[in-house]
Amino acid sequence: APAMASADLANKSKCMTCHDVAKKKMGPTFKDVSAKYKGQKDAEAMLANSMLKGAKGKWGKIPMPPQKIAPADAQKLAKWVLTL
């Protein structure tokens, strides 16, 4: 149930416009993100920060603009992504 709630939150937050759990879109898949940052102790905070402030250069030329989501939602989404 928690993972499903986070998938719902990802849809609601419009993450799925550019990302998907397993299918490459404009941005990397959530599974690829999880694999890249697996085992890094600061990964959750870094991912949440990327959502809130935007990021560029981590996955190629297309930057991710800052997202208009609550910091608590960014943290929930980061935690969920890292479980995939």
PyMOL Python script that loads the backbone (N, CA, C, O; Angstrom):
from pymol import cmd

cmd.read_pdbstr("""\
ATOM      1  N   ALA A   1       0.814  -1.218   0.000  1.00  0.00           N
ATOM      2  CA  ALA A   1       0.000   0.000   0.000  1.00  0.00           C
ATOM      3  C   ALA A   1       0.845   1.265   0.000  1.00  0.00           C
ATOM      4  O   ALA A   1       0.516   2.186  -0.747  1.00  0.00           O
ATOM      5  N   PRO A   2       1.930   1.375   0.800  1.00  0.00           N
ATOM      6  CA  PRO A   2       2.719   2.599   0.764  1.00  0.00           C
ATOM      7  C   PRO A   2       3.290   2.898  -0.625  1.00  0.00           C
ATOM      8  O   PRO A   2       3.306   4.054  -1.049  1.00  0.00           O
ATOM      9  N   ALA A   3       3.757   1.869  -1.334  1.00  0.00           N
ATOM     10  CA  ALA A   3       4.305   2.108  -2.668  1.00  0.00           C
ATOM     11  C   ALA A   3       3.220   2.600  -3.607  1.00  0.00           C
ATOM     12  O   ALA A   3       3.460   3.495  -4.417  1.00  0.00           O
ATOM     13  N   MET A   4       2.021   2.023  -3.510  1.00  0.00           N
ATOM     14  CA  MET A   4       0.927   2.463  -4.359  1.00  0.00           C
ATOM     15  C   MET A   4       0.558   3.897  -4.045  1.00  0.00           C
ATOM     16  O   MET A   4       0.297   4.682  -4.957  1.00  0.00           O
ATOM     17  N   ALA A   5       0.532   4.252  -2.783  1.00  0.00           N
ATOM     18  CA  ALA A   5       0.230   5.627  -2.396  1.00  0.00           C
ATOM     19  C   ALA A   5       1.267   6.570  -3.001  1.00  0.00           C
ATOM     20  O   ALA A   5       0.921   7.674  -3.421  1.00  0.00           O
ATOM     21  N   SER A   6       2.519   6.158  -3.051  1.00  0.00           N
ATOM     22  CA  SER A   6       3.547   7.004  -3.630  1.00  0.00           C
ATOM     23  C   SER A   6       3.443   7.076  -5.146  1.00  0.00           C
ATOM     24  O   SER A   6       3.739   8.116  -5.734  1.00  0.00           O
ATOM     25  N   ALA A   7       3.028   5.990  -5.789  1.00  0.00           N
ATOM     26  CA  ALA A   7       2.782   6.037  -7.232  1.00  0.00           C
ATOM     27  C   ALA A   7       1.642   7.016  -7.507  1.00  0.00           C
ATOM     28  O   ALA A   7       1.687   7.778  -8.472  1.00  0.00           O
ATOM     29  N   ASP A   8       0.637   6.989  -6.665  1.00  0.00           N
ATOM     30  CA  ASP A   8      -0.463   7.948  -6.800  1.00  0.00           C
ATOM     31  C   ASP A   8       0.045   9.369  -6.595  1.00  0.00           C
ATOM     32  O   ASP A   8      -0.347  10.284  -7.319  1.00  0.00           O
ATOM     33  N   LEU A   9       0.910   9.553  -5.615  1.00  0.00           N
ATOM     34  CA  LEU A   9       1.481  10.868  -5.357  1.00  0.00           C
ATOM     35  C   LEU A   9       2.340  11.317  -6.542  1.00  0.00           C
ATOM     36  O   LEU A   9       2.326  12.494  -6.903  1.00  0.00           O
ATOM     37  N   ALA A  10       3.077  10.403  -7.141  1.00  0.00           N
ATOM     38  CA  ALA A  10       3.883  10.733  -8.314  1.00  0.00           C
ATOM     39  C   ALA A  10       2.995  11.181  -9.472  1.00  0.00           C
ATOM     40  O   ALA A  10       3.329  12.126 -10.187  1.00  0.00           O
ATOM     41  N   ASN A  11       1.874  10.505  -9.653  1.00  0.00           N
ATOM     42  CA  ASN A  11       0.923  10.923 -10.690  1.00  0.00           C
ATOM     43  C   ASN A  11       0.348  12.294 -10.373  1.00  0.00           C
ATOM     44  O   ASN A  11       0.316  13.177 -11.230  1.00  0.00           O
ATOM     45  N   LYS A  12      -0.101  12.467  -9.152  1.00  0.00           N
ATOM     46  CA  LYS A  12      -0.695  13.736  -8.719  1.00  0.00           C
ATOM     47  C   LYS A  12       0.299  14.890  -8.847  1.00  0.00           C
ATOM     48  O   LYS A  12      -0.084  16.008  -9.188  1.00  0.00           O
ATOM     49  N   SER A  13       1.549  14.621  -8.578  1.00  0.00           N
ATOM     50  CA  SER A  13       2.593  15.649  -8.624  1.00  0.00           C
ATOM     51  C   SER A  13       3.140  15.877 -10.030  1.00  0.00           C
ATOM     52  O   SER A  13       4.042  16.690 -10.228  1.00  0.00           O
ATOM     53  N   LYS A  14       2.595  15.163 -10.993  1.00  0.00           N
ATOM     54  CA  LYS A  14       2.979  15.276 -12.401  1.00  0.00           C
ATOM     55  C   LYS A  14       4.378  14.734 -12.718  1.00  0.00           C
ATOM     56  O   LYS A  14       4.949  15.061 -13.758  1.00  0.00           O
ATOM     57  N   CYS A  15       4.924  13.912 -11.831  1.00  0.00           N
ATOM     58  CA  CYS A  15       6.224  13.284 -12.083  1.00  0.00           C
ATOM     59  C   CYS A  15       6.158  12.372 -13.309  1.00  0.00           C
ATOM     60  O   CYS A  15       7.119  12.252 -14.068  1.00  0.00           O
ATOM     61  N   MET A  16       5.002  11.735 -13.480  1.00  0.00           N
ATOM     62  CA  MET A  16       4.848  10.746 -14.541  1.00  0.00           C
ATOM     63  C   MET A  16       4.782  11.384 -15.934  1.00  0.00           C
ATOM     64  O   MET A  16       4.744  10.676 -16.940  1.00  0.00           O
ATOM     65  N   THR A  17       4.769  12.710 -15.990  1.00  0.00           N
ATOM     66  CA  THR A  17       4.831  13.387 -17.286  1.00  0.00           C
ATOM     67  C   THR A  17       6.172  13.100 -17.956  1.00  0.00           C
ATOM     68  O   THR A  17       6.232  12.874 -19.164  1.00  0.00           O
ATOM     69  N   CYS A  18       7.239  13.110 -17.173  1.00  0.00           N
ATOM     70  CA  CYS A  18       8.589  12.914 -17.707  1.00  0.00           C
ATOM     71  C   CYS A  18       9.250  11.618 -17.262  1.00  0.00           C
ATOM     72  O   CYS A  18      10.252  11.204 -17.846  1.00  0.00           O
ATOM     73  N   HIS A  19       8.703  10.968 -16.230  1.00  0.00           N
ATOM     74  CA  HIS A  19       9.294   9.747 -15.676  1.00  0.00           C
ATOM     75  C   HIS A  19       8.251   8.630 -15.635  1.00  0.00           C
ATOM     76  O   HIS A  19       7.046   8.870 -15.698  1.00  0.00           O
ATOM     77  N   ASP A  20       8.757   7.412 -15.528  1.00  0.00           N
ATOM     78  CA  ASP A  20       7.915   6.230 -15.349  1.00  0.00           C
ATOM     79  C   ASP A  20       8.697   5.282 -14.452  1.00  0.00           C
ATOM     80  O   ASP A  20       9.909   5.428 -14.293  1.00  0.00           O
ATOM     81  N   VAL A  21       8.017   4.330 -13.877  1.00  0.00           N
ATOM     82  CA  VAL A  21       8.707   3.372 -13.010  1.00  0.00           C
ATOM     83  C   VAL A  21       9.743   2.584 -13.806  1.00  0.00           C
ATOM     84  O   VAL A  21      10.881   2.446 -13.359  1.00  0.00           O
ATOM     85  N   ALA A  22       9.369   2.063 -14.984  1.00  0.00           N
ATOM     86  CA  ALA A  22      10.277   1.179 -15.707  1.00  0.00           C
ATOM     87  C   ALA A  22      10.469   1.522 -17.183  1.00  0.00           C
ATOM     88  O   ALA A  22      11.313   0.914 -17.840  1.00  0.00           O
ATOM     89  N   LYS A  23       9.716   2.473 -17.718  1.00  0.00           N
ATOM     90  CA  LYS A  23       9.799   2.812 -19.137  1.00  0.00           C
ATOM     91  C   LYS A  23      10.455   4.182 -19.304  1.00  0.00           C
ATOM     92  O   LYS A  23      10.001   5.165 -18.718  1.00  0.00           O
ATOM     93  N   LYS A  24      11.524   4.246 -20.103  1.00  0.00           N
ATOM     94  CA  LYS A  24      12.241   5.496 -20.341  1.00  0.00           C
ATOM     95  C   LYS A  24      11.327   6.498 -21.029  1.00  0.00           C
ATOM     96  O   LYS A  24      10.685   6.189 -22.033  1.00  0.00           O
ATOM     97  N   LYS A  25      11.281   7.684 -20.482  1.00  0.00           N
ATOM     98  CA  LYS A  25      10.572   8.814 -21.090  1.00  0.00           C
ATOM     99  C   LYS A  25      11.590   9.935 -21.257  1.00  0.00           C
ATOM    100  O   LYS A  25      12.755   9.671 -21.557  1.00  0.00           O
ATOM    101  N   MET A  26      11.171  11.170 -21.070  1.00  0.00           N
ATOM    102  CA  MET A  26      12.091  12.298 -21.165  1.00  0.00           C
ATOM    103  C   MET A  26      13.170  12.196 -20.086  1.00  0.00           C
ATOM    104  O   MET A  26      14.340  12.483 -20.339  1.00  0.00           O
ATOM    105  N   GLY A  27      12.770  11.787 -18.890  1.00  0.00           N
ATOM    106  CA  GLY A  27      13.710  11.609 -17.793  1.00  0.00           C
ATOM    107  C   GLY A  27      13.979  10.136 -17.557  1.00  0.00           C
ATOM    108  O   GLY A  27      13.348   9.281 -18.178  1.00  0.00           O
ATOM    109  N   PRO A  28      14.906   9.833 -16.667  1.00  0.00           N
ATOM    110  CA  PRO A  28      15.227   8.429 -16.388  1.00  0.00           C
ATOM    111  C   PRO A  28      14.060   7.725 -15.687  1.00  0.00           C
ATOM    112  O   PRO A  28      13.184   8.365 -15.104  1.00  0.00           O
ATOM    113  N   THR A  29      14.074   6.397 -15.761  1.00  0.00           N
ATOM    114  CA  THR A  29      13.056   5.634 -15.039  1.00  0.00           C
ATOM    115  C   THR A  29      13.335   5.737 -13.545  1.00  0.00           C
ATOM    116  O   THR A  29      14.473   5.958 -13.130  1.00  0.00           O
ATOM    117  N   PHE A  30      12.297   5.577 -12.751  1.00  0.00           N
ATOM    118  CA  PHE A  30      12.491   5.598 -11.307  1.00  0.00           C
ATOM    119  C   PHE A  30      13.363   4.428 -10.862  1.00  0.00           C
ATOM    120  O   PHE A  30      14.118   4.552  -9.898  1.00  0.00           O
ATOM    121  N   LYS A  31      13.267   3.299 -11.551  1.00  0.00           N
ATOM    122  CA  LYS A  31      14.122   2.154 -11.209  1.00  0.00           C
ATOM    123  C   LYS A  31      15.590   2.467 -11.483  1.00  0.00           C
ATOM    124  O   LYS A  31      16.462   2.066 -10.712  1.00  0.00           O
ATOM    125  N   ASP A  32      15.873   3.186 -12.583  1.00  0.00           N
ATOM    126  CA  ASP A  32      17.256   3.581 -12.882  1.00  0.00           C
ATOM    127  C   ASP A  32      17.785   4.552 -11.831  1.00  0.00           C
ATOM    128  O   ASP A  32      18.942   4.460 -11.419  1.00  0.00           O
ATOM    129  N   VAL A  33      16.937   5.478 -11.402  1.00  0.00           N
ATOM    130  CA  VAL A  33      17.337   6.424 -10.359  1.00  0.00           C
ATOM    131  C   VAL A  33      17.662   5.662  -9.079  1.00  0.00           C
ATOM    132  O   VAL A  33      18.676   5.915  -8.428  1.00  0.00           O
ATOM    133  N   SER A  34      16.786   4.727  -8.731  1.00  0.00           N
ATOM    134  CA  SER A  34      17.002   3.928  -7.530  1.00  0.00           C
ATOM    135  C   SER A  34      18.327   3.169  -7.601  1.00  0.00           C
ATOM    136  O   SER A  34      19.092   3.147  -6.636  1.00  0.00           O
ATOM    137  N   ALA A  35      18.589   2.549  -8.750  1.00  0.00           N
ATOM    138  CA  ALA A  35      19.819   1.775  -8.918  1.00  0.00           C
ATOM    139  C   ALA A  35      21.061   2.663  -8.829  1.00  0.00           C
ATOM    140  O   ALA A  35      22.066   2.275  -8.234  1.00  0.00           O
ATOM    141  N   LYS A  36      20.987   3.847  -9.419  1.00  0.00           N
ATOM    142  CA  LYS A  36      22.144   4.755  -9.425  1.00  0.00           C
ATOM    143  C   LYS A  36      22.521   5.208  -8.020  1.00  0.00           C
ATOM    144  O   LYS A  36      23.703   5.332  -7.702  1.00  0.00           O
ATOM    145  N   TYR A  37      21.525   5.455  -7.184  1.00  0.00           N
ATOM    146  CA  TYR A  37      21.787   6.022  -5.866  1.00  0.00           C
ATOM    147  C   TYR A  37      21.668   5.016  -4.722  1.00  0.00           C
ATOM    148  O   TYR A  37      21.769   5.392  -3.554  1.00  0.00           O
ATOM    149  N   LYS A  38      21.455   3.736  -5.051  1.00  0.00           N
ATOM    150  CA  LYS A  38      21.328   2.703  -4.029  1.00  0.00           C
ATOM    151  C   LYS A  38      22.569   2.673  -3.140  1.00  0.00           C
ATOM    152  O   LYS A  38      23.701   2.657  -3.626  1.00  0.00           O
ATOM    153  N   GLY A  39      22.333   2.666  -1.839  1.00  0.00           N
ATOM    154  CA  GLY A  39      23.428   2.561  -0.888  1.00  0.00           C
ATOM    155  C   GLY A  39      24.064   3.879  -0.487  1.00  0.00           C
ATOM    156  O   GLY A  39      24.898   3.908   0.418  1.00  0.00           O
ATOM    157  N   GLN A  40      23.688   4.976  -1.142  1.00  0.00           N
ATOM    158  CA  GLN A  40      24.226   6.280  -0.755  1.00  0.00           C
ATOM    159  C   GLN A  40      23.383   6.827   0.393  1.00  0.00           C
ATOM    160  O   GLN A  40      22.167   6.970   0.264  1.00  0.00           O
ATOM    161  N   LYS A  41      24.029   7.131   1.512  1.00  0.00           N
ATOM    162  CA  LYS A  41      23.272   7.516   2.695  1.00  0.00           C
ATOM    163  C   LYS A  41      22.541   8.844   2.544  1.00  0.00           C
ATOM    164  O   LYS A  41      21.546   9.070   3.232  1.00  0.00           O
ATOM    165  N   ASP A  42      23.000   9.721   1.672  1.00  0.00           N
ATOM    166  CA  ASP A  42      22.342  11.008   1.478  1.00  0.00           C
ATOM    167  C   ASP A  42      21.419  11.024   0.259  1.00  0.00           C
ATOM    168  O   ASP A  42      20.949  12.088  -0.144  1.00  0.00           O
ATOM    169  N   ALA A  43      21.159   9.868  -0.323  1.00  0.00           N
ATOM    170  CA  ALA A  43      20.384   9.798  -1.568  1.00  0.00           C
ATOM    171  C   ALA A  43      18.979  10.377  -1.421  1.00  0.00           C
ATOM    172  O   ALA A  43      18.523  11.118  -2.291  1.00  0.00           O
ATOM    173  N   GLU A  44      18.299  10.051  -0.344  1.00  0.00           N
ATOM    174  CA  GLU A  44      16.927  10.533  -0.170  1.00  0.00           C
ATOM    175  C   GLU A  44      16.878  12.066  -0.132  1.00  0.00           C
ATOM    176  O   GLU A  44      16.051  12.678  -0.808  1.00  0.00           O
ATOM    177  N   ALA A  45      17.747  12.672   0.644  1.00  0.00           N
ATOM    178  CA  ALA A  45      17.783  14.136   0.738  1.00  0.00           C
ATOM    179  C   ALA A  45      18.192  14.759  -0.592  1.00  0.00           C
ATOM    180  O   ALA A  45      17.638  15.783  -0.992  1.00  0.00           O
ATOM    181  N   MET A  46      19.153  14.152  -1.276  1.00  0.00           N
ATOM    182  CA  MET A  46      19.618  14.673  -2.557  1.00  0.00           C
ATOM    183  C   MET A  46      18.509  14.634  -3.594  1.00  0.00           C
ATOM    184  O   MET A  46      18.323  15.595  -4.341  1.00  0.00           O
ATOM    185  N   LEU A  47      17.760  13.515  -3.649  1.00  0.00           N
ATOM    186  CA  LEU A  47      16.661  13.398  -4.613  1.00  0.00           C
ATOM    187  C   LEU A  47      15.550  14.398  -4.310  1.00  0.00           C
ATOM    188  O   LEU A  47      15.030  15.046  -5.218  1.00  0.00           O
ATOM    189  N   ALA A  48      15.191  14.524  -3.057  1.00  0.00           N
ATOM    190  CA  ALA A  48      14.155  15.484  -2.676  1.00  0.00           C
ATOM    191  C   ALA A  48      14.599  16.901  -3.044  1.00  0.00           C
ATOM    192  O   ALA A  48      13.801  17.696  -3.540  1.00  0.00           O
ATOM    193  N   ASN A  49      15.860  17.210  -2.803  1.00  0.00           N
ATOM    194  CA  ASN A  49      16.398  18.523  -3.142  1.00  0.00           C
ATOM    195  C   ASN A  49      16.363  18.763  -4.657  1.00  0.00           C
ATOM    196  O   ASN A  49      16.054  19.868  -5.103  1.00  0.00           O
ATOM    197  N   SER A  50      16.677  17.734  -5.442  1.00  0.00           N
ATOM    198  CA  SER A  50      16.616  17.857  -6.898  1.00  0.00           C
ATOM    199  C   SER A  50      15.195  18.142  -7.370  1.00  0.00           C
ATOM    200  O   SER A  50      14.989  18.910  -8.309  1.00  0.00           O
ATOM    201  N   MET A  51      14.225  17.525  -6.719  1.00  0.00           N
ATOM    202  CA  MET A  51      12.830  17.776  -7.086  1.00  0.00           C
ATOM    203  C   MET A  51      12.446  19.225  -6.785  1.00  0.00           C
ATOM    204  O   MET A  51      11.788  19.889  -7.586  1.00  0.00           O
ATOM    205  N   LEU A  52      12.867  19.695  -5.625  1.00  0.00           N
ATOM    206  CA  LEU A  52      12.464  21.030  -5.180  1.00  0.00           C
ATOM    207  C   LEU A  52      13.229  22.159  -5.871  1.00  0.00           C
ATOM    208  O   LEU A  52      12.664  23.220  -6.138  1.00  0.00           O
ATOM    209  N   LYS A  53      14.506  21.934  -6.160  1.00  0.00           N
ATOM    210  CA  LYS A  53      15.338  23.001  -6.722  1.00  0.00           C
ATOM    211  C   LYS A  53      15.703  22.793  -8.185  1.00  0.00           C
ATOM    212  O   LYS A  53      16.269  23.679  -8.825  1.00  0.00           O
ATOM    213  N   GLY A  54      15.375  21.611  -8.712  1.00  0.00           N
ATOM    214  CA  GLY A  54      15.750  21.297 -10.086  1.00  0.00           C
ATOM    215  C   GLY A  54      17.136  20.668 -10.117  1.00  0.00           C
ATOM    216  O   GLY A  54      17.873  20.699  -9.132  1.00  0.00           O
ATOM    217  N   ALA A  55      17.470  20.103 -11.259  1.00  0.00           N
ATOM    218  CA  ALA A  55      18.767  19.450 -11.420  1.00  0.00           C
ATOM    219  C   ALA A  55      19.146  19.455 -12.889  1.00  0.00           C
ATOM    220  O   ALA A  55      18.285  19.442 -13.769  1.00  0.00           O
ATOM    221  N   LYS A  56      20.448  19.474 -13.140  1.00  0.00           N
ATOM    222  CA  LYS A  56      20.909  19.355 -14.520  1.00  0.00           C
ATOM    223  C   LYS A  56      22.240  18.639 -14.550  1.00  0.00           C
ATOM    224  O   LYS A  56      23.040  18.736 -13.620  1.00  0.00           O
ATOM    225  N   GLY A  57      22.462  17.919 -15.636  1.00  0.00           N
ATOM    226  CA  GLY A  57      23.728  17.233 -15.824  1.00  0.00           C
ATOM    227  C   GLY A  57      23.850  15.872 -15.178  1.00  0.00           C
ATOM    228  O   GLY A  57      24.865  15.201 -15.362  1.00  0.00           O
ATOM    229  N   LYS A  58      22.844  15.438 -14.423  1.00  0.00           N
ATOM    230  CA  LYS A  58      22.925  14.137 -13.758  1.00  0.00           C
ATOM    231  C   LYS A  58      22.541  12.989 -14.688  1.00  0.00           C
ATOM    232  O   LYS A  58      23.018  11.866 -14.525  1.00  0.00           O
ATOM    233  N   TRP A  59      21.671  13.278 -15.671  1.00  0.00           N
ATOM    234  CA  TRP A  59      21.149  12.235 -16.550  1.00  0.00           C
ATOM    235  C   TRP A  59      21.206  12.649 -18.018  1.00  0.00           C
ATOM    236  O   TRP A  59      20.417  12.162 -18.828  1.00  0.00           O
ATOM    237  N   GLY A  60      22.111  13.524 -18.360  1.00  0.00           N
ATOM    238  CA  GLY A  60      22.211  13.963 -19.744  1.00  0.00           C
ATOM    239  C   GLY A  60      21.925  15.449 -19.876  1.00  0.00           C
ATOM    240  O   GLY A  60      22.018  16.202 -18.907  1.00  0.00           O
ATOM    241  N   LYS A  61      21.578  15.856 -21.076  1.00  0.00           N
ATOM    242  CA  LYS A  61      21.452  17.274 -21.384  1.00  0.00           C
ATOM    243  C   LYS A  61      20.136  17.902 -20.935  1.00  0.00           C
ATOM    244  O   LYS A  61      20.077  19.115 -20.731  1.00  0.00           O
ATOM    245  N   ILE A  62      19.088  17.112 -20.777  1.00  0.00           N
ATOM    246  CA  ILE A  62      17.785  17.669 -20.434  1.00  0.00           C
ATOM    247  C   ILE A  62      17.718  17.924 -18.930  1.00  0.00           C
ATOM    248  O   ILE A  62      17.794  16.982 -18.141  1.00  0.00           O
ATOM    249  N   PRO A  63      17.578  19.193 -18.523  1.00  0.00           N
ATOM    250  CA  PRO A  63      17.495  19.493 -17.095  1.00  0.00           C
ATOM    251  C   PRO A  63      16.109  19.195 -16.537  1.00  0.00           C
ATOM    252  O   PRO A  63      15.121  19.171 -17.271  1.00  0.00           O
ATOM    253  N   MET A  64      16.053  18.972 -15.236  1.00  0.00           N
ATOM    254  CA  MET A  64      14.768  18.834 -14.567  1.00  0.00           C
ATOM    255  C   MET A  64      14.492  20.160 -13.868  1.00  0.00           C
ATOM    256  O   MET A  64      15.253  20.562 -12.988  1.00  0.00           O
ATOM    257  N   PRO A  65      13.419  20.842 -14.245  1.00  0.00           N
ATOM    258  CA  PRO A  65      13.112  22.106 -13.581  1.00  0.00           C
ATOM    259  C   PRO A  65      12.618  21.867 -12.160  1.00  0.00           C
ATOM    260  O   PRO A  65      12.175  20.768 -11.828  1.00  0.00           O
ATOM    261  N   PRO A  66      12.693  22.897 -11.323  1.00  0.00           N
ATOM    262  CA  PRO A  66      12.148  22.760  -9.964  1.00  0.00           C
ATOM    263  C   PRO A  66      10.662  22.407 -10.035  1.00  0.00           C
ATOM    264  O   PRO A  66       9.928  22.924 -10.877  1.00  0.00           O
ATOM    265  N   GLN A  67      10.241  21.531  -9.150  1.00  0.00           N
ATOM    266  CA  GLN A  67       8.847  21.097  -9.135  1.00  0.00           C
ATOM    267  C   GLN A  67       8.090  21.842  -8.045  1.00  0.00           C
ATOM    268  O   GLN A  67       8.637  22.137  -6.983  1.00  0.00           O
ATOM    269  N   LYS A  68       6.846  22.136  -8.315  1.00  0.00           N
ATOM    270  CA  LYS A  68       6.003  22.854  -7.349  1.00  0.00           C
ATOM    271  C   LYS A  68       5.265  21.849  -6.479  1.00  0.00           C
ATOM    272  O   LYS A  68       4.065  21.621  -6.633  1.00  0.00           O
ATOM    273  N   ILE A  69       6.020  21.256  -5.558  1.00  0.00           N
ATOM    274  CA  ILE A  69       5.450  20.284  -4.626  1.00  0.00           C
ATOM    275  C   ILE A  69       5.922  20.633  -3.210  1.00  0.00           C
ATOM    276  O   ILE A  69       6.928  21.315  -3.018  1.00  0.00           O
ATOM    277  N   ALA A  70       5.182  20.154  -2.255  1.00  0.00           N
ATOM    278  CA  ALA A  70       5.546  20.392  -0.855  1.00  0.00           C
ATOM    279  C   ALA A  70       6.824  19.619  -0.519  1.00  0.00           C
ATOM    280  O   ALA A  70       7.019  18.509  -1.015  1.00  0.00           O
ATOM    281  N   PRO A  71       7.686  20.185   0.308  1.00  0.00           N
ATOM    282  CA  PRO A  71       8.903  19.471   0.714  1.00  0.00           C
ATOM    283  C   PRO A  71       8.612  18.084   1.303  1.00  0.00           C
ATOM    284  O   PRO A  71       9.370  17.144   1.065  1.00  0.00           O
ATOM    285  N   ALA A  72       7.534  17.952   2.061  1.00  0.00           N
ATOM    286  CA  ALA A  72       7.185  16.641   2.633  1.00  0.00           C
ATOM    287  C   ALA A  72       6.842  15.645   1.527  1.00  0.00           C
ATOM    288  O   ALA A  72       7.182  14.466   1.630  1.00  0.00           O
ATOM    289  N   ASP A  73       6.174  16.108   0.470  1.00  0.00           N
ATOM    290  CA  ASP A  73       5.862  15.226  -0.654  1.00  0.00           C
ATOM    291  C   ASP A  73       7.121  14.837  -1.416  1.00  0.00           C
ATOM    292  O   ASP A  73       7.246  13.697  -1.864  1.00  0.00           O
ATOM    293  N   ALA A  74       8.051  15.768  -1.567  1.00  0.00           N
ATOM    294  CA  ALA A  74       9.320  15.447  -2.231  1.00  0.00           C
ATOM    295  C   ALA A  74      10.060  14.372  -1.447  1.00  0.00           C
ATOM    296  O   ALA A  74      10.640  13.463  -2.040  1.00  0.00           O
ATOM    297  N   GLN A  75      10.046  14.466  -0.133  1.00  0.00           N
ATOM    298  CA  GLN A  75      10.711  13.461   0.700  1.00  0.00           C
ATOM    299  C   GLN A  75      10.028  12.102   0.558  1.00  0.00           C
ATOM    300  O   GLN A  75      10.706  11.080   0.459  1.00  0.00           O
ATOM    301  N   LYS A  76       8.688  12.081   0.546  1.00  0.00           N
ATOM    302  CA  LYS A  76       7.953  10.821   0.375  1.00  0.00           C
ATOM    303  C   LYS A  76       8.266  10.201  -0.977  1.00  0.00           C
ATOM    304  O   LYS A  76       8.477   8.992  -1.078  1.00  0.00           O
ATOM    305  N   LEU A  77       8.298  11.028  -2.014  1.00  0.00           N
ATOM    306  CA  LEU A  77       8.589  10.520  -3.361  1.00  0.00           C
ATOM    307  C   LEU A  77      10.012   9.984  -3.448  1.00  0.00           C
ATOM    308  O   LEU A  77      10.238   8.928  -4.039  1.00  0.00           O
ATOM    309  N   ALA A  78      10.965  10.692  -2.872  1.00  0.00           N
ATOM    310  CA  ALA A  78      12.358  10.232  -2.896  1.00  0.00           C
ATOM    311  C   ALA A  78      12.488   8.891  -2.189  1.00  0.00           C
ATOM    312  O   ALA A  78      13.158   7.984  -2.682  1.00  0.00           O
ATOM    313  N   LYS A  79      11.845   8.767  -1.033  1.00  0.00           N
ATOM    314  CA  LYS A  79      11.896   7.513  -0.271  1.00  0.00           C
ATOM    315  C   LYS A  79      11.304   6.373  -1.100  1.00  0.00           C
ATOM    316  O   LYS A  79      11.861   5.276  -1.146  1.00  0.00           O
ATOM    317  N   TRP A  80      10.172   6.640  -1.754  1.00  0.00           N
ATOM    318  CA  TRP A  80       9.523   5.624  -2.591  1.00  0.00           C
ATOM    319  C   TRP A  80      10.401   5.215  -3.761  1.00  0.00           C
ATOM    320  O   TRP A  80      10.578   4.024  -4.020  1.00  0.00           O
ATOM    321  N   VAL A  81      10.956   6.199  -4.472  1.00  0.00           N
ATOM    322  CA  VAL A  81      11.811   5.897  -5.626  1.00  0.00           C
ATOM    323  C   VAL A  81      12.959   4.980  -5.206  1.00  0.00           C
ATOM    324  O   VAL A  81      13.299   4.042  -5.928  1.00  0.00           O
ATOM    325  N   LEU A  82      13.543   5.237  -4.073  1.00  0.00           N
ATOM    326  CA  LEU A  82      14.683   4.436  -3.615  1.00  0.00           C
ATOM    327  C   LEU A  82      14.315   3.019  -3.206  1.00  0.00           C
ATOM    328  O   LEU A  82      15.199   2.188  -2.998  1.00  0.00           O
ATOM    329  N   THR A  83      13.012   2.729  -3.087  1.00  0.00           N
ATOM    330  CA  THR A  83      12.590   1.355  -2.772  1.00  0.00           C
ATOM    331  C   THR A  83      12.416   0.505  -4.013  1.00  0.00           C
ATOM    332  O   THR A  83      12.239  -0.708  -3.911  1.00  0.00           O
ATOM    333  N   LEU A  84      12.464   1.120  -5.183  1.00  0.00           N
ATOM    334  CA  LEU A  84      12.193   0.377  -6.421  1.00  0.00           C
ATOM    335  C   LEU A  84      13.376  -0.429  -6.879  1.00  0.00           C
ATOM    336  O   LEU A  84      13.302  -1.106  -7.904  1.00  0.00           O
TER     337      LEU A  84
END
""", "prot")
cmd.dss("prot")
cmd.show_as("cartoon", "prot")
cmd.util.cbc("prot")
cmd.orient("prot")
